[in-house]
Amino acid sequence: MRRLFHIMFVALFILGLGLAACKPAAPAATAVPATAAPVATKAPVVEPTVEEASGLLPEVNPIELTGNIVAAGSSTVFPLEEAMANRFIDEGFAGNLTIDSIGSGAGYERFCVNGETDIANASRAIKDSEVEACRAIGLEPIEFRVGTDALAIVVSKENTFITNATMEELALIFSDQTEKWSDVNPAWPNESILRFIPGTDSGTFDFFVEAVFKKEKEGHLNASNTQLSEDDNVLVQGVLGSPYAIGYFGYAYYQENASKMNILSIDDVTPDAVTVEDGSYPLARPLFIYSDAKIMQEKPQVAGFINFFLSYVNEEIDAVGYFPASEAALKEAQMKWLDAMSTDLSARSLLPDVNPLELTGNIVAAGSSTVFPLEEAMANRFIDEGFAGNLTIDSIGSGAGYERFCVNGETDIANASRGIKDSEVEACRAIGLEPIEFRVGTDALAVVVSKENTFITNATMEELALIFSDQTEKWSDVNPAWPNESILRFIPGTDSGTFDFFVEAVFKKEKEGHLNASNTQLSEDDNVLVQGVLGSPYAIGYFGYAYYQENAKKMNILSIEGVTPDAVTVEDGSYPLARPLFIYSDAKIMQEKPQVAGFINFFLSYVNEEIDAVGYFPASAAALKEAQMKWVEAMK
């Protein structure tokens, strides 16, 4: 069974999304003091389900956290963060959580210039100059998307003459080009326009100027009868004070006062969940909170609150009056949290736990001989831990594996040491499959000779091309210092991803000269190639690193361009013959066959515990996380 993992303050199972809802936020508070005392209890471990897999973060228990948290910035983000803070406190947080509503720009200044806050709230993205200010004091701002706001253009209920405005009319209404409503539309009253707008430190102001005035803010600021305020409640009261008043602010403040005011449609589109998400409402914008990895790592309470925020924001956001961020944006934010909290994510699984004892049925995989030993190791572990079905793996080469999966539809998993081609994707689609690529590791292609070979230890890429091409017959044809003996070549078959990769890397796709070289033996079986290389001091071959490692006592591996493959040179790309390893499946197959989904889950969760022993190198943490995310998407 999967081991529990620990991140700073958490020792709970991944992906818990079952906390109870809390009471609504108090709308006027600017500081939220915690009064609950710490309790020495832990939230129960909950077995995550597939439906919970969209929450990627480890569970956080507010009861276990204390200390101060200070946030400041956008007045638009304020009511959402306040709601999350109240819930965090209701569920046991024993520290003090202060939120100041001062505008996005001022929030960035307190975070990036003064270094006074742990979190900056913003209704616009951070500017390059603000990032540089952060870096000047040793902070690297991390952006977490938490929701979507529709900017509301509002008038009082007493206003009966305007219900819709075009973007052009909006620009006129809020600019110094007009003074009266009739200046915009002759059918409207010959009365002065009373304008109530956010202060210039507000992200709401910045967004409106960008969207309506294309950054030309002077005409907006110089309009007559214009009152600015960082406090949206002041703007609300101003709009309510006259039938000729108009203002704008975040949708939440409209919703809170909807019984007293009207919201305008813009270009005949009213903001709602559909129009905000599909972009048809022209004044929708993202909402963010920012922090820094060092702050989060040094202050578990800050990391815990951001985790809690990202985990449960979609349970609170509708009541506050905003719209959820897209699922992709929220997942990206959760991934950033994981990145911030650990420098080594490669060993952590983002997937729900799988118990092989609970699975049965058949699993059929076929393809790359290079992937074969890695998948075999994972299959053996899967069976050892209780899988009660049959698991068959055929080593037939990447191309043949794609054919069995995409053309014949005979397998559940295709193993590959090269990415799938467009033509193979089309073949899959023709039989109703949509291939999903899961990165499982990295192979360094090994170029090998026998221990009896004493004349070559390194080759340049140019020499490699000559050694394996029909331009040469003898070793001395490549280098006069080498023996005047025929080169005996042992290479993978043309269905092999190893062959494809070598041709691409060494010959730039010109494979004919490679295939037509004298004394060349091809085989899809890497063991045949091993035996061929061992048979003569003048033989040379190439295959996956695992097969070299298995026979390292009997053969030598060449360095290429003076670089020998190892964990460092493969990861940093300095070894020129490194390549990714994949398995492919399809969402429908995975959903209809729990044993297939379970095995892929198991593979992606534990591959880095087995890959070194097999002889390959781990995929990067980012690549493995991406593969795990694809599993989550496939199982919805």
N, C-alpha and C positions, 0 to 999 in steps of 0.2 A: 504494500500500500504506500501511497505517496507520503513522504515525510512532511511534517509541518515546517514552514519556514518562518523566520523571524526577520522583521524589519524594524529596527530601532525599538519601538514601544509595543509592537504587536506580536503575539504568539498564537494567532488564530488561523483557522482555515481561510483560504483565499475565496473571494467572491461571495461574501455574505451580503444579502440585500433584504434582510427581513426585519429591520427595526420598525417599531410602531410609530405612527404619525403623532405629531405634537400639537400644542395649542397654537393659534395664530400669533404672528409677531405684533408687538405694540408699535404702532406706526410712528410715534413722535420721538422715540428714544434715540439718543445719540451715543449713549454708553450703556453697555449691557453687563452689569455686575453679576457674577455668579455667587450663589448663596449655598448651593448644595455641597455638603461635606463629602470627602472621598469615602467610598465604601470598598472594602476588600473583597470584591467579588469579580468574577469574569463572566462575560457573555458566553452563552453555550456555544460549543462548536456545532455548526450547521453544515450538513452535507450539501454542497452546492448542486444545483440542477442546471441543465442546459439553458433553461430560460433565464437563469441568473448570470449567464456567462457574459452579458454585455457590461457588467460591473467588474472591472479588471483589478480592483484594488483589494488588498488585504483588509479584513474587517477591523474597525477601530472601535474601542470601547471608551466613550468619554469619561466614564467613572475613573479610569486609570490615569487620567491626565490632569495636570495642574499647571500653574504658571500664568504669565500674562501674554495676551495676544493683542496687538495693536494694528488696526487697519484704518486706512483713510483714502478718500478719493471721491469718485463719481457719486453724485446725488441720485443718479439713475440706478446704479448698482446697490445703493444703500438699502432700500427696502427688501431686496432679495437676500443680501448678506445678513441683514438683521433677522429675517425669518430663519435662516440657517443657524445663526448664532443662538437664537432663542431655543431652537430644537436641540442644539448641541448642549446647552446648559440644562434644559429639561431632562436630558438623558444622562446627566451626571457630571458634566465638566466642572471641576472644582477651582478653576482659576478665574481671572478677570479678562473679559473680552470687550475691548473698546473699539467703536467704529465711528469715525468722524466723516460727515458729509460735507466735503469742501470743494468738489469738482475734480475732474480727472487730472488736469494740469497741476493743481496744487497737491493732489495725491502723489503724482510722480515726483514732485519736488521734495515732499517729505520723505519719500522712499529713497530716491536716487541721489539727492543733493545733501539732505540733512541726515539721512540714515536713521530716522526716528521711528519708522514703522516696520512691521513684519510683512504686511500685505498692502499692495496698492490696488484700489478699485478703479476701473476705467470703462468708459463707454466709447472709447476709441483706442486703437492700437498705439503702443508706445512709439515715440518718434526716435530717429537715429540720435538726435542730440541728447535725448533723455537716456537712451541706452549708454551713450558715452559718459554721461554724468554718473550713472550707476557704476560703470566699470572703474571710474576714477576713484571710487571709494570701496572697490573690491567686491562689488555685487554683479552678478550676471542674471538679469531679469528673465524669469520664466513665465510665459504667457499661458494661462489656463482659461479656456473658453467655458463660460458657465451658463449662457443663455442668449436670447435674442430679444431685443426691444423693438417695438414699433413706435416711432416718434409720433405723438398725438398732436394734431392741430385742433385747437378747441375754441369754442365760443360759449357764451352763456345760453341758458334755455330761453332767455328773452330775445335772443337773436333769431329772427325768422327769415332772413333774406339770403343766407349763405349756408349751403349744405355740402357743397363740393367745390374744389378749386383745382385748376390745372397747375402744373409746376410753374408755368409762366405767370399765372395770376398770383401764386404764392410768393414769387420773387418780387412782384410789384407791391403786394400787400405789406411786406416786411422791409421795403427799401425806402431810401430818401427820394425816390422818383415820384412818390405819391404822398398826399397828406390825408385825403378823404377817400371813403369807400367808393364814391362815384368816380374818382380818378382811375380806378381799376375797372369798374363796370358801371356804365351810366344807369343801369337799372337798380343799382344799390344806393343806399341813402347818402345824401350830401352831408355826411357827418364825419368828423375826424376819426381816423383809425387809432385806437388806443392799443399799443403793442406791449406785450409782456414776454420777455425772453430770458433765457438763462444767461448767467455771467460768462465772461470770456474765458474763464478757467474751466468751464464745463465742457465735457466731451459732447454733451448734447448740442451746445452752441457750435462746436467745431464740426460736428456731423451735419448740422443743418446748413451751415455756410458752405461746406463741401458739396452737399447734394443739391442745394437750391441756387447758390450763388457761384459755384465753381471756384471757391476760395476767395472771391472778392468780397471781403467782409465789411469794408469801409461804408458802403452804401447801406448796409444793414444796421450798423452801429449809429449812423448819422440820421436815421429816420426820426421824424418828429414823434413826440408822445411815446417814446420808447423807455420802458423801465426794465433794468437788468437785475437779476438776483440769482445767487447760488442756491437759494432755498426755494424749492419747487412749490412749497405751500404758499409762499408769498405770491408766486405767479398765479396759482389757483385762485387766491382771493382777489387778485387784480382782475382776472378774466370774469369772475362772478360779479364784479362791481358795476358792469355796464353792458348794455346790449351791443355796444359798438367796440367792445374790447375783443382782442384775439391774442392767443399765446400758443406756445408749444413746450412740451416736456415729455418725459417718458410715459409710456402707456399705463404703467401702474398707477401713476397719479391721476390720470383720467379715470381709470376704472374705480378708484377710491371715491371719485366725485361724480360718477356717471349720472347720478340722479339729479345733479344740479347743472350739468353742462352738456353740450353737444360736441361730438367729434366729427370733423369733416372727412369726407372721402377725398382722396387725391387722385386726379385723373380717373374719377369714377370707381376707384378701388378703396374699399374700407379695410382697415387692418383686422385680420383674424388669423387663426392658426394656419389656414391654408395659404392666404395671400402673402403672409410673412415668410413662410417656408419656401414657397415657389418663386419668391422675388417679384411678384406682380405689384405688391404695395411698395412704392418707391422710397419710403422713408423707414425701412427696417435696417437694423444695425446690430452687430454682435456686442455682447457684454463680456468683460474680462475681469479676472483678478490676477495679480502678478505677485510672485515672491522670488526667492533665491535659494538654491540648493544648500548653501552653507547655513543660512538661517533655518531652513527646514530640518537639517541634520542636527544642528545644535539645540533646536527648540522643538522637542517632540510634540508639544501642544500645538504649534503652528502647523507642522506636518499633519498632525491628526485632524485639525479643523479643516484643512484643505482637502484631505482625503474624504472626510465626512461630507463636506460641501459637494465634491464631485460625485460622491456615491448616491446622495439623496436629493440633489437639487431638483431633479425632475419630478419628485413627489411633492414639492412645495411651490414650484414656479408658477403654475396656473393660478393658484390662490393669491399669489402676490400681484399678478397682473401682467406677467411677461410670457414669452413663448420659449419652449425648450430649444436649446441648441440642437443641431442635427446630431444623429447618433454618431456619425463619423467624427464630428468636432469634439463631442464629449469623450469618445474613446481616445482621441489624440491627446486631450488634456490629461486623462488618466494615465496614459503611457508616459507623459512628461513627468507626472508625479513619480512613477516607478523609476524613471531615469534619474531624477533628482535624489532619490533616496538610496541609490545603490550604484556603485561603480562596476559591479559584476552581476549583470542580469541573466547571463547565459545559462545559469543553472536553475533559474526560477521558472516554474511553469505558470502560465496565465490561465490554464485550463481547469475545468472541474475535475475532481478526482474520479478515476476509473478503477473498478475492481475486476480484474480478469476472471475471478471466480464466478462472477455473475453473468458471464458471456459464453455463448456457444454458437454453433453454426460454422460455416466454411468461409475462409478468406483465401483468395487467390491473387497472387502478385507475380509479375513477370517483367523482365527488362534487363537493365544494365548489369553486366558482370561486376562492375566496380561497386555499385550500390549493394550487390548481393551479400557480401560478408557482413556489412553493417546491418542490413535488414535481418539477416539470419541471426545475428547476435540479439537483436531486439525481439525477434520471434521466439527465440529460446527463453529469454527472460519472461516474456508474456506467458508462455506455456508453464514455465517454472512457477509463476505466481498464480496459476490456477485456471488458465484458459482451457475450456473443455471441448473446443471445436477442432477443426482441421485447418492448418495454415500451410499453404503450399507456395513456394517461391521458386520460379524458374529463371535461371541465368541464361538469357538469350540475346542480350544486347539491347541498347536503348531503342533503336529503330524498330526491332521486332517486338519489343515491349509495347511501344506506341501502337503498332499494328494490332496486336491482340486486344488492346484496350479500346482503341478508337475505331477500328474497322470491324473486327470480329465481335467486340463486346463480350469477350470471354473472361476478363479479369476484373478485379475490384480495384487494384492498384497497379500503376505503371511505374517502374523504377527507371531512373534516367540520370546519366552523367552529362547531359546537355539539355538546354531548354527545348520545349516543344516547338515545332515549326508551325507556321500558319496553316500549311496544308494538312497537318495532323490535327490541328484544332478544328478545321473544317470537317475532317473525317469524323471526329468525335461528335460534332454538332449534327451531322447527318444521321446519326443513330440516337440522337436525343441526349447526349452527354455534354456537359460543360466542364472541361478539365480544370482542376484547381491545383496549382503548383505549391508544394510544401518543401521549403529548403530544409535539408536535414544535416548537412555537413559540408566539408570542403576536402577535396582530394588534391594532392600534389602528384601529378603524373611523374612517374619514376622512369628515367632512362638508365638502363642497367647493362653491365657486362659481367662476365664470370670473374671469380677471384684469380684465375690464371692470366687474365688480361692485365698487363703491367704498363701499357703505353698510353692509356687515355684515362684521365681522372676528371677532366673538365671539357666542355664543348661550348663554343659560342652558338648562337641561334643560326648563324650562317653555316657553321660547320655541321650542325645538326641537320639542316636542310640538305646539304651535300651527302652526308652519311646515308640518309634514307631515301635518296632520289636516284633516278636512272642516269644522272649525269656522272656517276662514279661507279666503279666496280670494285676497286681495291682500296684499302685503308690509305695507301700512299697517294692515291688520287686526291684525297682530301688534304693530307699533310705529308710532305715528303719524309718527315722524320718517323712516320708510322710504318708498320710492316707492309711489304709488297704482297699482301695476302688478301684474298677475296673477303668482302664484308658479308657476313651471314646475318640476314635481317629477320627478326621475329616481331610481327605487328598484329594488333587486334583486327578482327574482321570488319568489313565495311558497315555492318549493322550496329557496330559498337559506338557508343558515345565517346569512348576514349579515342577511337580512330578519328571521329569527326573533330574532336577538340584538337588533336595533334595537327591535323591537316589545316585547321583554321589558324592555329597559333604559329606553326612553322612554315607552312606553304601558302598561307593566305588563300585557302580554298582550292588551290591548284593540285588536286589529288592524283592526277594521271601519272605524273612523274614519280610519285611515291609508290603507286601500285605497280608500275612497270619496272621498278628497280630489280636487278638480277638477284638471285638467291634470297627471295623474299617469301616467307611463309606467313600466311594469315590464319588466325584462329579466334573464335569467340570465347574459347576456354583459356583463361589466363594461365592455368597450370601447364598447358601445352607450351605456351610462350616461355614460361620459367624453365622448363626442361630443355627447350631449344637453346636458350642463352647459356645454360650450364654445360651444354655439350661441346663447346669450343671456345678457345681464348679469342677467336676472331668473330664471335657472335655478338650481336647487340640487339636490344629490344626495348619496348616500353609498355607500361601498364600502370594500373593504379598503385598508389604508395603502399596500400595494405599488402599487396602481393610481394612487394619488395621486402617489407618488414618481416613477413613470414619466412623469407628466404635470405635474410640479411647475412647470415653466417656463410652462405655459399656464393654470394654475388656482391658486386660493388655498385653503388649508385653514383652517377656522374653529377657534379655540380654543373649548372648552366649559367653561363656568363659570370662564373666565379661564385655563384650563389647556390648553396645546398638547401634543399627543402627542409624546413622545420616549422614549429608553431609560429615563430616570429616572422620568418620570411614569407610564409604562406599568407598570414593575416595581413601583413603590410604591403603585399603585392610585389615585393622585390624578386621573389622566385617566379620566373615567367611562365611556368607550366602548372599553375594552380587553377582549379576550376570548382564550381559548385556542384553539389549532389542533390538530387531531388527525388521525391515520390509524388505521384499525381493520383488524384481520385476525383469523384464527382459528388455534389451535394445530395442528389437523389439516391445514389448508391449508399452514401453514409447514413442518410435518414432512414432508409428502408432496411439497412443491415447494421444494427447496433454493434455487432462484433467488428465490423470494418471501421466504424467511427471510433470505437474503443481502442482498437489497435493503433490507429493513427494518433489519437490522443496520447496513448502510452508512449509511442515512438517519439513524439515531439516533446513529451515531458521528461523523458529519461535518456534521450540519445546522448547527451553530453556526459553521462556517467559511464557510457560504454564505448564511445567513439575512439578514445585514445588507445584502448586495448586492441581494438580492431585494426588500428593503423592509420586512421584518418585524422583530420583536424576539425574542431568544432566550427560550425557556421558562426558568423558574428552574432552578438547578442541581438542586434537590430533585426537581422535576417530571421533568427529563430522566433523572435517575438512576432514578426510579421506572419510567419507560418502559423503560429498559434492563433493569431487573430483571424486568419482565414478559416481555421477550423471552427471558431466561434460563429463566424458569418455563415458557414455552410450548414450549421446545425439549427439555425433559426426556423 
